[in-house]
Amino acid sequence: MLATDDQILNEAEAWKRAGRQVAVATVIETWGSAPRPVGSHLVIDGEGNFLGSVSGGCVEGEVITQALDVIADATPRMLEFGVADETAWRVGLSCGGRIRVFVEPVT
């Protein structure tokens, strides 16, 4: 069962309190068909452990990879995936929609 957004954010806080490096990815915009609604979260730690979902499929893998970079350099990133984007085909978002995901370090 997918955790609720509150559970995901509570887990991010708990991971941070436990000394883990943490980033949170949030769906901030969608167009057309999108698997997860605006406000959906994915929390990632420095070891690549994660909880939640911003899209499903291979997009999650790309978001996790980018989150690890965000953790390493403490610089937030805006990611966009869509059917017209060459990256979207590579990571598997072929549903006809687009999503924008903001990834930020938890400090």
Secondary structure, DSSP 8 states (H G I E B T S, - for coil): ----HHHHHHHHHHHHHTT--EEEEEEEEEESS-SS-TT-EEEEETTS-EEE-SS-THHHHHHHHHHHHHHHH---EEEEEETTSHHHHHHT--SS-EEEEEEEE--
